[in-house]
């Protein structure tokens, strides 16, 4: 079975703690018969809350890696583009807002 590489871009600007961890938990709960490797790129768009606080609550499976990138506030579109620029190798790219779940 071939390894499927997925990049998830999460623009981050939150005023409520816990939303990022909820979004990531929804990714972790996905079930598949694929062998996959997911790289989540969290783009902190000068949020008043730190994404690192939410990340402390998440237990990462071995197939999920996370990078947090800081950028000057420019809105979700610019944050998504920043994330896209950082995708190195992926079969698929997905977008997930941090206040949403899959």
RACORZI-V620996 format. One record per run of one state. SS is the DSSP state (helix for helix, strand for strand, loop for the rest). FROM is the first residue (numbers start at 0). LEN is the number of residues. If there is no record, write none. Layout:
ss=SS from=FROM len=LEN
ss=SS from=FROM len=LEN
This chain:
ss=loop from=0 len=2
ss=strand from=2 len=10
ss=loop from=12 len=6
ss=helix from=18 len=10
ss=loop from=28 len=6
ss=strand from=34 len=10
ss=loop from=44 len=6
ss=helix from=50 len=5
ss=loop from=55 len=8
ss=strand from=63 len=7
ss=loop from=70 len=5
ss=helix from=75 len=10
ss=loop from=85 len=6
ss=strand from=91 len=4
ss=loop from=95 len=7
